[in-house]
Amino acid sequence: MSASFPTILALDFDGVICDGLIEYFETAWRTYCQFWSAPSQAPPDDLAPRFYQLRPVIETGWEMPVLIRALLQGLPEGEILQEWRAIAQRLLQEADLTALDIGKKLDQVRDEWITTDLASWLSLHRFYTGVVERVRSLVTSSVQPMIITTKEGRFVSQLLQQQGVQMPEQWIIGKESKQPKHQILRELIGRAGTSVNIWFVEDRLKTLQLVQQQTDLDSVRLYLADWGYNTAMERETACRDSRIQLLSLSQFAQDFSAWF
């Protein structure tokens, strides 16, 4: 393998490997109903498509029910895209809630669903074409895949196992690590030494930009997954950035030489 190719391929999970939009919305709605009153147990017909459209603003799970709150309050989608951080904090304060409150309940709702009806929970996840096969092939190759995600690692393990992908527990770094992704990358380099060559594939532009700001991570090659939860404007920004490369799904499935 060429020295210019990765020794570690670091991958986000949601929006890179797995499309969990349907499950996100259902879990978020169930959690929303635990904190805010809803006129019906069934969400409005137009709510899910609007939620899907705004998924790029979400960084961690607790924000999902809050996004539903913003939509049901009638906040303009453009305002949500531009001012999400401030909006989310304001909605938390209005409800006298914390991110921890909502995050714990969200995980509880998901845990109960998995315990009582695992098949239906698994069925709401879609894996992007060719990605599972590519990851499965890497597990037994000279390139080590690492999943770095804000999702609970145990949920990631269950979903991968259902697809026949067996990854060592230490190769999945989830929300429980309580560290930003740039710090996780820093620790991977620290453990592996200077000979490590990390490529990082993420669908969230802001996450890549945070890595870019860390001068000690200049050696990490950065890719924005154009099939994930990002906007046309974010993809255009990546195209103009000399450090961040836009990666297509077809490129991902090919040999690393096609990624340049």
N, C-alpha and C positions, 0 to 999 in steps of 0.2 A: 504494500500500500504506500502511495506517495506520502512523503512527509508533510505535504501541504494539505492532506486530508485530515479529518478529525480523529483523535483518539477517544474523545468523549463527545457524543451528540446529545446535548441537553435539550429536552423537549417540554414545552408546556403541554397540558393535557386537554383541557376544554378549549375548543377552537383550533386545535392543531391535530390532535389524535381523534377526539370524540366530539360529536355534535350533540350536546345534551339539552338543546333549547326546549324541547317538549317537556322533559323532566324538570328542568329549571322552573318553567312557568307553573307547572302543577304543584311542585314543592313550595314555591314562593306563594302561590295562592292559598294553599292550606295553612302556611305560616301566617300570612296576612290576616286571615280570618281569626287567628288566635289573639291578635292584638287590636284589630280594628273591626268595627261592626260592618257587615256586608248585608245588603238587602236580600241576597240569595246565596245558597251554598255553591251555586254555579256562577262562574264569572261572566261578565258581559261578553257577547260574541266577538266584539272587536278588540277586546283587551289583549289577547295572546299575540295577534299579529303586531300590535303596537309595541308590546313588550319585546318581541323578537327584534324589531327594528332598532330598539334602543339598547340592546344587549351590550354593545361596545362600551358603554359607560361603566359597566359593572366590573369592579376589580375583585371583590370578595363577596361570599354568599349572603351576608347579612343585608347587603344593599338591594337584593332582589325584591323582597317584600316592600321595601321603601320605594322602589321604582314603581311598583303597582300603586302604592299610595299616591305618588306624584301624578300618575296617569289618571287615577280616579278623581283627583282634585282638579283635573282639567288643565294642568300646566302644559304649555306649548312644547312640542317635541324639540324644536330648535333651542328653546331655553334650557331644556334638560341636557341636551348635547353640550351646550356651552358652559353651563353653570352647575353641573351635577354635584360636585363636592359640596358646594355651599347649600344647595337644595336639600341634599341628603341630611346634612347636619341640622338644618332648620326643621325638617320633618321629624327627626329624632327628638329634638327639644320640645316641639309642640306636643308630642305624645308622651313626654317624660320617659323616654326609653333610651337605652344605650345600644351601641353596636353589639356588645357582648350579650345583652338580653336577647336580641333577635337572632344572633348567630347560634346561640345555644338552642333556642327553640327550633330553628331551621334544621340543625343536625338531629335533634330529637324527632322531628317530624319525618325526616328521611330515614332514620334508624328504625322507627316503628313501621314504616312502609316496607323497608327491606325485610324486617322480621316477619311481618304478616303476609306479604305478597311479593316475594323477591322477583318472581317471573314478570309481573306487570311493571315493576320498577326497571328491570333490565331492558324490557321491551321498548321503553321510551327513549333509549339512547341509540344514536346512529353513529357509525364510524365512517370517517371520510374514505372515499374510494382509494384502495391501495395502501393506506397508511398502516393498517394492522399487519399486512403481509410484510411491509418494509420493516416495521419494528420487530416483528417475529424473527426476521432474518438477521437483524442486528444483534439479537440476544446471543447468538452462537457465533458471532463474527469477531474480528479484532477491534471493532469499534464498539465501545461500551455505551449503550443508551441509558440516559438518566432522565427521569421525569421530575420536573420541578413545577409544582402546581399549588394554587391556593385552595384546591379541593382536599378534603380529608384523604390521606393516603390509603386508608382501608377501603374507601369507595372506589378508588382507582384500581386497587388490586382486584376487587371483585369483578369490575367491568372487564379488565384485561383477561382474567382467568376465564370468563365466559367466552372470550374470543380465542381461547387456546394459547394465550401469551403468558408464560410463566417467568416472572422477573423476580430476582432476589429482593427482599424487603428493603435493603439498603439502597437500591437503585430507584426507589420512589420516595421523593421528599415532598411531603404534603404540608397542608396548613398547620399541622401540629408542630412543625419546626419553628414557627413564630419568628421567621426571619425573612427579610426581603430577598428577592431572587438574586440581586447583585451580590449580596453577602454569601448566599449559598454557592454561587459561582466562585467567589473568592476562596471559600473553604475547600472547594473541589480542587482548585489549583494548589492550595497549600498542602493538601494531602497527597496529590499526585506528583508534585514537583514541576520544575521548569520545562520538562520535556512534554508535558501535557498540551494537547491542542484541542481546545473546546470550541464547538460550533453550537450556537444557541438559537433555537427556532421558537418564536413566540408570536401570538396574534395581536398582542396589545402593544401599540407603538410606544406609549409612555413608559412601559417596563423596559423596552430596549433603550430608550433615551436615558433612563436612569443608569443602566449599565454603561452606556456611552460616557456618562459624566465621571465614571470612576477611572482615573488615569491608570491605576494598577491593573485594570481589566482590558487594556488596549489590545491584548493578544486574542481576546475572545471574538470570534467571527459572528456577526449578528444578522439574523434573517427574520423578516416579517412575513408570516404565512398569509398569503392573499386570500385564502379560502376561509379564514377564521372570522372572529367577531371584531372587525374593524370597518372603518368607513372609507369611501372613495377618497376623501380629503386626506386621511391618514396614509393611504397607499400612495397618493401623489407626493406627500411629504417624504415618505421613505425613498421614493424614486429620485428625489433631489438630494438625498443624503449620501455622502461619499462612504460612510461607514456601514449603514444599514442597507441590506439588499432585500429586494422584494422577491419572494419565492413562490412559485406556483405549485399546485398539487401535482401536476405532471412531472415537474422537476424533482419534487420530493421523492417520488417513486423510482427515480433513475439513479444511476451511479453518481457519486459525489462530483465527478468531473463536469456534470451537467449543471451544477449549482453555481458555477462562476458566471 
